[in-house]
Every structure is written in C-alpha cells, then in structure tokens.
C-alpha cells in the first residue's frame, strides 16, 4: 500500500457524492479530499501534482467546449 496516497471508502451508496471538500490535516500531514462515500488522503506533493493535472484537464475542457468559464485560475 502506498503511503503517499490512499482512499478510505465509507459507503458506495452515498447520495452525497456531488459534494467535494478539501483540507489539510495537520495531525497526519496529509491533504484530504472528502466526498459522501469516502476520503482521499495524499501528501502535499501529490496534491500539488493533482492540482496541476486538474487545471490542465479543465483548461482542455474549456478549449474544446467553447465555454467562457473562468473556473480555472
């Protein structure tokens, strides 16, 4: 099992998976992304890499969809 990123699943049937929250947890030194069905734990380095990849994916979406979204900084 990786110590840099892992997922803890609470339920596969949660109706609250549209909610996404992210926070840094000092006690474990990890960034945690939570949805209704579980938590994704990752080191700050992995979180930074994920941030960059998500930004690129969103920019690709904006470039190909014709939308004028300003969602990506």
C-alpha positions as CSV (number, residue, x, y, z in Angstrom):
1,X,0.0,0.0,0.0
2,X,1.3,3.5,-0.9
3,X,2.0,5.8,2.0
4,X,1.7,8.8,-0.4
5,X,-1.9,8.4,-1.4
6,X,-4.7,6.2,-0.4
7,X,-8.6,6.1,-0.3
8,X,-10.8,5.2,2.6
9,X,-14.3,4.2,1.4
10,X,-17.2,4.7,3.9
11,X,-20.0,3.7,1.6
12,X,-20.5,3.0,-2.1
13,X,-24.2,4.1,-1.9
14,X,-23.9,7.6,-0.6
15,X,-26.2,10.1,-2.2
16,X,-23.9,13.0,-1.2
17,X,-21.1,12.3,-3.7
18,X,-21.7,15.6,-5.5
19,X,-20.2,17.4,-2.5
20,X,-16.4,17.6,-2.6
21,X,-14.3,19.2,0.2
22,X,-10.5,19.5,0.6
23,X,-8.5,20.3,3.6
24,X,-5.0,19.9,5.1
25,X,-5.0,17.7,8.3
26,X,-2.0,18.7,10.5
27,X,-2.2,15.5,12.6
28,X,-1.4,13.3,9.7
29,X,0.4,15.8,7.5
30,X,-1.9,15.0,4.5
31,X,-4.3,16.8,2.2
32,X,-7.7,15.1,2.4
33,X,-10.3,15.3,-0.3
34,X,-13.7,14.1,1.0
35,X,-16.9,13.1,-0.8
36,X,-20.0,11.5,0.5
37,X,-18.6,8.0,0.1
38,X,-15.0,8.4,1.3
39,X,-11.8,10.3,1.8
40,X,-8.8,10.5,-0.5
41,X,-5.6,11.1,1.5
42,X,-2.4,12.4,-0.2
43,X,0.9,14.1,0.6
44,X,1.1,17.8,-0.2
45,X,3.4,17.0,-3.1
46,X,0.8,14.6,-4.6
47,X,-1.9,17.2,-4.0
48,X,0.1,19.8,-5.9
49,X,0.6,17.5,-8.8
50,X,-3.1,16.6,-8.8
51,X,-3.9,20.4,-8.8
52,X,-1.7,20.9,-11.8
53,X,-3.3,18.0,-13.7
54,X,-6.8,19.1,-12.8
55,X,-6.1,22.6,-14.0
56,X,-4.8,21.2,-17.3
57,X,-7.8,19.0,-17.7
58,X,-10.2,21.9,-17.1
59,X,-8.3,24.1,-19.5
60,X,-8.6,21.4,-22.1
61,X,-12.3,21.2,-21.5
62,X,-12.7,24.9,-21.8
63,X,-10.6,25.0,-25.0
64,X,-12.7,22.3,-26.6
65,X,-16.2,23.1,-25.3
66,X,-16.4,26.7,-26.4
67,X,-17.3,27.8,-23.0
68,X,-16.0,31.1,-21.5
69,X,-15.7,29.6,-18.0
70,X,-13.3,31.4,-15.7
71,X,-13.2,28.4,-13.3
72,X,-9.5,27.7,-13.8
73,X,-7.1,30.3,-12.4
